[in-house]
Amino acid sequence: MIPLGLLCSGEQGEILAIRINKQRPSDQSCSVQAKSGCRVEEMGLRVGKFVEMLINGGGLVLVMVDESRIAVDRVIAMKIMVRRKQ
């Protein structure tokens, strides 16, 4: 298990965990403290999804999830744990 931010361009992985502080019950809407975690899930980055790293350089990473390209800040990408797809 490695952070999403460490995948190289062209590599694929499965999201295993999102380690952004979520301090809310699952039946309530996003609170201010959990906004980053909620936003990541709203963009389509959820546990169990497969991602492909398109561009990994600088402050942002660009990943493909389903048929969508998503730009993620490196700080957030380092909190998303993935397993490399062989």
N, C-alpha and C positions, 0 to 999 in steps of 0.2 A: 504494500500500500504506500503510495507516494502522493505528494501534492500535485494537483493539476498543473500548477505552474512549472513543474519539472519535466513534463512531457516535451519531447522534441517535435518539431514540425513533421506532420505526416503520421505520427503515432496515434493510436486509439486506446481508449480506456473506458472502464465502467465506473460510474460514480458509486462509491461505497459509503461515504459519509460527508456531511457538510458541517464543519465545526465552527459555525458562526453562532454566537450566543443567542439562543432563542428562549426568551423567558415569557412564554405565553402558553396558555392552554390551547389545544388544537382546535377547539370550537370557537375561539375568539379571533377577531381581526388582528392585523399586525399592530403592535405597539411601537412607540418611538424607539425603544431599545432594540427591538428585533427587526427593524426596518430592512437592514442589509440582508438578513436571512430570508425574509419574505420576498424581497425583490429578486434574489437569486432563483428561488423556486418559481416565481411568476414568469421569469424569462425562460423557463424550461429546464433548468439545471436541477434535476431531482435525483434522489438515490435510485439506482437501478438503470438510469439512462446511460447510453453509450455516447461518448464524445470523441471527436477527432480534432487534434491540435492543428490549426491551419498556420498561424503565425505566433511565434513565441519570441518576442524581442521587445526591449524597452519597458515601458510602464504598463502596457496592455497586452493581453493575450487574446487571440481570435480563435474561437472554437466553433465546430459544427455540431449541432445537436438536432437530430431528426433532419429536417431540411432547412434549418435556420442557422445563420451565422451570428454568433454572439460575441461581443467584445466584453472582456472582464478585466477589471483592475488586478494587477499582480498580487496585491495584498489579499484580495478576496480569493484569487485563484490558489494561493498557498493554503487556504483553509478548506478547500474542497479536495477530499482524498479520493484517489482513483486506483484501480488495478489495471495495469497494462494488459491490453488484449494481445494475445500471441498470434 
